[in-house]
Amino acid sequence: MSIPQQAVVPLPAPHPAQEAVPGKTPATARALAARGTHLDTDQVGVIELDGQAVEYTMRRSVRRKRAMLSLSDRGLILALPLRMSARSIETFLQHSHPWLRRHLPRWQANAHPHLDLAALQRVLWLGESLALDVHAGTMPTVEQADARFRVSQPDPTDLGAVRQSLRSWIQARALPHFEARARHFAPVVGVDVPPIKLTSARTLWGSCTPAGLVRVNWRLMQAPVHLIDYVVVHELAHLVEANHSGRFWDVVERGYRDHRQARRELSEWQRRLALL
């Protein structure tokens, strides 16, 4: 049984006093916008559901008239009217809890694509497509050399275990790489080196909190090195400007001049990076 690709959670009409005044941005809305940022126009948020932190992408639209939650291969999406207030958003999210309890566990169980042998014949690493050799061994191991990944598994036909071994190997190398690039670019952008953590979202490549915590998606280790650098610079720039204003892009340009081209390339790589 598949999970609905899209579902609307009803929300009572907000009181007019809760809505933003045209041309003005309430302090609560500004605080929400600063809570998390995402590449291009999206923002990252977190729903606390029964003690579990559930990450979502928040998108605003001038044409949207009501809030909507959806679950798909792109993750949990919160689509909002452009001027919906922070109070109304919080109310909407509270009303969404029953829907999430029904659908989230099943979506999480099926969030990863079902792999077959053909899908695991090659693996991306720093922009290169490397051949994959899987063989039987007493312990799960992964080695990368000579343009190949060699994976040893007690049961080489267990593709889920092969996939998990590859993910673990990449994740173990992602954080040191991201931290090193942050140390390189922080002085150029004009910020202190922030703490870095990994995220596993399928389409959120980076985020930054007001407290100065930067999250970078481990799946970027499959992308070319220059795209990793762009994401790191993008999130470092959010330590200066927690928005996507012209001032923000001026900060990005200090560390990465060709950011427009990088954004286009990252969009083209998106689906390939989400496969593993």
Summary of the structure (lengths in Angstrom):
residues: 276
radius of gyration: 20.4
end to end distance: 22.9
largest distance: 65.3
contacts: 802
relative contact order: 0.12
helix: 41%
strand: 24%
